[in-house]
């Protein structure tokens, strides 16, 4: 899938096994962006990932690329991967008290910092939404970490809303031992 953008040097396409090195580099950037913002929850990883065929990252990416129920779309500028979106098809569990949905689950979306705010994220979102719809999904779901520089404003602008929220409160162990 090639999609012309406003700049003819920018394209979207489906990832292949030859993209694993570029995807690994972008995944590290994505992870470290979040680890920097929520260091009490995520640990940073090497920016030069080991991506040879024996690593778990290599096998994970290979499995995603080869699966019929997942896809990775790459945003490319001047023949260089500058971002990607990782999407899966999922189905709610059957429960007599809920309405089940088939949905696309967006695991990862990143545009490298230099290319942000140029419409590439929106183009990737349209690609994953179209793919999920073709697979029978009726909605896209995603989870995000909430922090000041996080992606929440982007997703709201794309029409996404909060459906469910996980809240957390630190409790002090001192209170329990003194009580």
N, C-alpha and C positions, 0 to 999 in steps of 0.2 A: 504494500500500500504506500504509494507516494502521494503526498499532499502538498501542493504548492502553497506557500505562505506569501505574505506581502513581499518578502525578500526572496528572490528565486533561488538563493543559495541554501535556504532553509527547507528541510523536508521531514516528513514523518514516515516511518517504515516499521515493519515487524522485525523484531530481533532474530538473529541467526546465531548459530554456535560460534561463528567468527567474532561475534560482538562481546563474548564473555569478558575479555580483558577490560574493554571500555565500561561495561556494566559494573564490573567489580570496582573500578575507580570511582564511578558515580555513586555506587552503593556506599562506599566508605565516606564520601563527602556528605551524603544524606545522613548516615548514622552519626557522624561526628558533629554535624550541625545540631542534631537533637541532643547528643550527649553533652555538648557545651551548654545547652539551655536547660537541661534537666539532669545535672551531674549526680544528684542523689538517687537517680533511677537507672541511668545508662552510663556505661563505661566507653571511652573512646577506643577506636581501633586504628591499626596502622594505615596510613594513607597510601602505602605501597603494598597492597594485599598480595599474598601468595596465591596465584590463580592457576597453578598447574593442575593437570587432570586428577591428581590424587586428593585435592582439598575439598572440604565440605562445601565451600562457596561455589566452586566450579561445578560440583555435582548438583547442587541446588538450582543454579541457573540453567544448567543443561536440562534438568527435569522440567522446569517451568517452560522453557522454550519448546520442548518436545511434547508437552501435554496438550490434549484437546480441550481441557477445561481451564486453561490459563493462557495468558499471552503477555508479552512485553513489547510495548511500542517504544521506539527510539526516536527522539528528536535529534536531528543532525544538522550541523552548519559547516559548510566547507569540508565535507567528508569527515567530520569529527562528531562523535556522540556528545551532545551537550545536555541531555536529559532523557528520562524514560518514565514510563508508567507501567506498573505491574498489576494485572487484574486477574481475578479468579471467578469462576462461576460456582455459586453455592445455592443451597436450598435450605430453608428453615426446617427444623425438625417438626414432624407431625405431632400436634398437641390439640386435644379437643377444645381447649380454651383460647387458642390463638389462630389468627389467619396466616397460613403459610405463604411465603413469597419465594420465588426464584429470584436471585439477585446477583449482581456483579459486586465483588468485594475488591476495592482498590487497596492493595497492600502498600504500594510505594508510588510516590510521584515526586520527581525532582527535576529541576532545571538548574544547571550550574549557575553560580552567582552572577557571572558576567552577562548571562543571557536572560536573566529574570526581567519581568515587567515588559516583555516584548510580545506577549500573546502566545508563547509556546506552551505554557501550562494549560491554557484554555484549549489549544489545539489537541493536546494529549488527552484532555478530559473528553472532548468530543469523540476522539478515536475510541477510547475505552467504553464510552456510553454506547456508541454504535455497535461495537463488537459484542458487548453484553446483550444488547437488544436482539441482535442476530442469533444469539445463543438461547433466547427465550426469557431473559431476565426482564423484570418489570421495574427495577430500581438499582441504583448503585449505593453501596454502603462503604463507609471508611471510618477508621479511628484516627484521631490525631492527638498529639500532646499539645496542651494549651499553655502557651507562654507568649510574652510580648512580641517577639519577632516571628512567631509561628504562622502557620498557613491558614488559620481560621478566617481572616478577612477574605482571602482568595476563594475559599470554598463557599462562603456566604455570597460573594459576588457571582459565583457560578450557579447559585440557586439552591445550594444545600442548606439544610437546617439541622439543628440538634434534635435527635429523636430520643436519645437516652444518654445519660451522663454518668460517669463514674466519679464519685467524690471520695476524698480521702482526708483524714485528720490524724496527724501524728499524736500518739498518746505517750505520756511520759511513764517510763518504767519506775521512776521514783515514787509516783503517786501510788502505785500498786504495792511497793515494798514498805511504804510508810503507813499504809492504811490498815 
